[in-house]
Amino acid sequence: MNKNIFILTHGDTGAFETGSVPFEVRIPLNGHGKKSVKKKAEVYPGLLVADHKNAKIGDMHCGITGVVTEVSDSYVIVKAQDLAAPAEGEEPKPTSVDPVSLDALEGEELQAALKGLGVDIRPLIKRCELLIINALNPEPGITYAESMLVHAKGTINAGMEMLKRLSPATRSVVALPTGSNAAFDDSDIAFINPQYPNSLNELVVANITGKESMKGVNVIDLHTLYNLGAVAESGMPLTHTVVCVEGKNIVAAIGTPVGALLKDASIEVADGDTVIMGGPMRGVATGDLNKGISKETNALFVMPSGATAPISDHACFSCGACIQHCPSRIQPNMISRYVEFNELDFCRQENISACMECGLCTYYCPARRPMLQYIRLGKHKIALEEAQVTACALQVEE
């Protein structure tokens, strides 16, 4: 097996490209209950479209000028168009929002301001003693990390300064690929062999601390740090993010349709091709090219029809390939079987929670079983079961 396909370094791929304004954006919502816009409303960059009742989940804002064509629980659709000219005697219409000054804010006030600007606060304020910035490309084929460290250094530094204001950590370490010459003030540097799956947070922590435990450690990836830095640097709402589209790094409006981004990168999707949101190892396939990217979308890939053997429903024949390549040292073959037959207690006994979801089991499976998808399904079912048990216990206490 050629291990070069797992290399995580690609050299400086240049400054990010600015994506063209899409014909529409589908701004994704996730529990954002209160919609601040209605159908046919005129909107502009930075305008609040929906807020979240959770004080630590970022609100959603529009990234383009246009008119709202649909509002649902799942998304807000905005069609790009120029705003109508004001009538005679009317005040000129606003075209953007004013920046928020964050310099003098601290504690809960700072958190509230960032939440209002679209930043998810939860991962940034996690209790920890050690804060690790994972500055490796997360998966093979994703190329933004090295470019960020060179061409977006100011944004990354702004993110680091803001993160240190938010995090309770007493020490910070930046995990860089071996050979990198990037420098960070007031943070230690750790070099990681840039070969997948070494970029997974659990393995980065093990490499730096020598322990197979995340206790007392918080890991923030470079994509999240960049988004935080963009807000900290400008004081403006988070409306754009970087997406690696088949190796081309594009700054795109949140909600940009997948198909529009692929078109920006001059990529055509043929019948039978698979479009993957995220990396090729851990990403999720989508059949909807109108689906809008989220704040967390870091990559798009197209798997040409016939490039790999299709996923099958074949039974496991216990070859052991998945066990041999599993960095968590669990038995994906057994866990996937137990999930398949809804034997959740056996999944727990086989330590399903230890799975890092690296995707290597699926990659190496000669039977082409959807191992990672089975494991994710098992984790989801266990979480639902445990939530149900907790709800029942609370009812008994009442």
N, C-alpha and C positions, 0 to 999 in steps of 0.2 A: 504494500500500500504506500503510495507516494504521500509523505507527510507534508510536502510543501503546500498542499491544499489547506492545511490548518495554520499556516503562518499568519500572524496578526499585524505585521508591519508592512507598509507599502511605500514608505518614503513620503516626503512632503508632496501632496497632490495639488498644491496651489490654493489660492484664496477661494472662498466659497462663491458660488454663483447666486445671483438673486433671481428667484423664479418669476416668471411673468404673472401678471394679475389674471387669475383664473376667471372663467365665465361665471362661476358661482363658487361659494364656499358652503360646505355642510359642517357647521361647527358642532362637534360631538358634545353631548351632555351626558353626565353620569350622576344622576341624583340631584342635578341642579333644578330645584323646585320652582323658584320664583323667576319667571321670564320678565326681563325688563323691556322687551320690544314686542310689538304686535305685527301681524301680517300687514303688509303695505307700508310699514314704517320706513323712513329713510335713515340710513345708518352711515357711519364713517369710522375710520381706523381708531381703535382704542375704546370705542363706545361699549359699555356694559350690555351684554345680551341676556345673561342669566347668572344668578348667584346661588351659592350653596349654603344650606343652613348649618353645616358643619364648619366651625370657625377655623379649621385647619386645612380645608380643601379649597383650592383656588377658584375664583369666579371665572367666567368665560366672557371674552370680549371679541369684537369683530375686527378683522384685519384688513378689510377693504371698504371702499365706498360703494354703496348700492342700496337696494330695496329688499326688505324681508319678503320672501315669497311663501315661507312655511315655518310654523313653530309647532314642535311636538315635544314629547318627553325625551326623545332620543337625540334630537338635533334642531338647530336653527339654520334655515337655508337663506342665504343672501345672494341675490343676483347682482352681479357687478354692473353698475351704470352710474353716470354722472347725476348728481343731485339736481333737482329742478331749480331754476333760477328764482330768487325771491321776487315776490310781487312788488310793484312800485310802492315805496314807502316802508316796506318791511326791512327788518334788520338782516344783514347777511347771515346765512346759515353756517353753523360751525362745521369745520372740516377735520378737526382732531380734538383730542382731549389735552388738558394741561398736565404736565409732569407733576409727580408727587415728590416732595423733598423727603428723603429717607435718612439724611445724615444725623439729625438730632433725635431720632426715634430710638427707643430701646424696649426690650422686653415685649410685653403683650401689645403695646402700641405698634411696634415694628412688625410683629407677626400679623396683626390685623391689617396693616397697610399693605404688606406683601400679599396676603390672602386676597385683598381687594384688587390687587394688580394681577391676579391670576396664578400666583405661585402656590403650589401644594406644600404646606409647611410641615406636615407630619414627618417625612423622612429627614428633615433638616434639624429638628429639635430633639431627636431621639436621645434618651439618656445614654451616655457612654463616657468612657475615659479616653478612648483612642478613636480618632476620626481618620478614616482612610479615604483618599481620593483615588478612585480607580480610573487611571488615565490611559488604559489600554483600549484599543478597538475591541468592542464586545464579542464580535464573531468574525470568522473568515469572510472576506469580501467587503466588510464595512471599513471605510477609509477615512472617516472624519477626524479621528483623534489627533493624529500627527499634525494635520492642517490647523486644528484648533489651537494647538500649543504654539504655533508659529504665527498664523495670520489673525487669530482672535485672542492674542495674549492679553490685551487690555480687558476684554470681556471676561476671560477666565480669571484674571487677577481680581476684578470687581466681584466676581462670584465667590472667590476664596475669602476676600475680606468680609463680605456679607455673611458667608457661612460661619466664619469664626465668631461673628457677633451673635449668631443664633445658636450654635452648638455649645453644649456644656463641656465638651471634650477638653482635657488638659494637654493633649498632645495630638499633633496631626502628622500624617505621613502621606506623601504622594507616591503612588505606585506607577512607575514608568516602564516601558519596554526596555530591555537591555540594549545599551548603545545610545539611548536618548540623551541629548545634552540640554534638555529643558531645565530651567531653574525656578525655584519657588522660595520666597523669603519666609522665614519663620516656620518652615515645615521640613521635616526630614524627607529623604528620598530613598525609595526601595526599588530595586530593579527586578523585573519579572521576565522570565524567558517567554518571549512573545509567540507562544504556540498554543492554540486552542486545545483544551479548555482552561488553560491557566488564567484566562481573563475573568472567569467566574468569581464572584465576590467571595465565596467560601474558600476557594483555593488561594486567592490573593491574601485573605486573612491568615490562612495557614502558613503561607510563605513568609509573611511579615512577622507574625507572632510565634510561629512554631507550634501553635495549638489548633486543634480541630474543633474550635468553639467560637461562636460569634458573640459570646457573652462579653459585655463591656466594650464592644466595638461597633462602630457605625460606618457603613461604606456608602459613599456617594459617587455615582458614575459621572463621567465628564459631560455627557449630554445634559444631565440635570443641572450640573454646575454652570454650563454655558447658558441655559435658559434663565437661571437665577442671576447670572452676571449681566445678561441683557437687560433685565428689569432694574437691577441695582445701578447699572451704568447710566441708564436713561431716565429712570423714574416713571417710565411709561408702562402700560399694561403689556402682558405677554401675549402677543398676537402672531408671532412667527417662530419657527424652529428650524433646525438643520436636519435635512433628510438625505441620507446617502442613497442615491438612485443608481444602482448598478455601477458603483464606484465614482459617480459624479455627485459632489456635495452641493445641495441646493438649499438656500434659505427660502422657505415657503410659508405662506399664511396658514395658520391652523384652520383646518376645515377644507383645505385644497383637495379636490377629488383626486384619488389615486391615478385615474386615467390622465388627468391634466398634468400631473407631475411626470408620468412616464412620457407624455408627449414632449414636455420641456427637455427631457433627456434624450429625445429622438429614438424612443423605444416603442416598437409596435408589438401589440399582443395578438397572436394568432389563435385560431380555434384550437383548443386542447392545451394551451399554455396555462401554467399556474402562476398567479400573482401572489407574492408573499409579502405581507406587512411585517417588517422586522428582518432579522438575519436568516440566512439559509438553514441554520441548525435549530433555531428556537422560535422562528417566526410563525405566523398564522396565515394560512391561505385565505384569500377572499375572492369571491366571484363577482363582487360589485365594484366596478371601476368608478362609480360615483361616490363611493364611501369617502368621507373626509378624514384626513390625517388628524391625529390628536397631538397634544403637547409631548407625549411620550414616544411617538412614532420616530424611530431613528433611521429606518432603512426601508427600501423597496427593492424587491428582486423579481425577475420573471424567469421561471423555470420552463424552458421550451419543451413542448410535447415530445415525448420519447427520449428526453435526455437521461432519465433514470427509469428504472423499472417501477411500475405503479405499485402503490401501497395495496396490500392484499388482506383477505380475511383467512389466510392459511393458518393452520394450527402451529404452535411452537414445536420444533422438533429437538429442543434441548441441545443445541450445538455449543452453547456457552460463550458465543462471541460477545454478547451484550455484557456478560459478567466480566469478561477479560478486559473490556475497555471502560468499565464504569468507574469514574473517579470517586464515587461515594462508597464503593465496595459493597453494594447491595446486589440483589438478584432481580434485575428488571424482568427476566423471563417469567419468574414465578409471580411477581407482583402484577404484571399485565394479565396473566391468566386469572388471578383472583379478582381483578377488577372486571374482567370480561364476564365472570359469573357472579358478580356482586358479593363476593366474600370479603367484606370490608375488614372484619376482625383479623383475617389472615394477612391483609395488606398492612395493618398496623404491626403485626408480629414480624413482618418482613421489613419494617422500618421505611415505609413509603415516604414518610416525612423527611428522610435524609436525602431524598433525590434532589439533585441540583437542577434538574431539567436541562441538561446540556444537549440532549438529542443524539448523543453518540450511539445509544442502544438502537435507535431507529436507523441511523446511518449504516451501522454494521450488520443489521439483521438480514441474513440471507433469505428468510421467508418473507421479508418486506412487511412485517407486522407494524402497525402504528403504535409502537411502544410508548413514545413520549405522550401521545394523545391519550392512551389508556391510563397512564400514570396521572396526568393532569385531571382526567375524569375522576379517578379514584380519590384524589385529594379533594376535589370539589364535592364529591358525595360525602366524604368523611366530614368536611366542614359543615355541610348542611345538616348532617346527622347530629353533630355536636352542638350546633346552634339550636336545634330542636330540643335537645336534652336540656340545655341551659334555659330555654324559654319555659319548659315544663317545670323545672326546678324553681324558677322565679314565681310561677303561678302558685306552686305549693306553699312557698314562703308567705305569699300574700294571704 
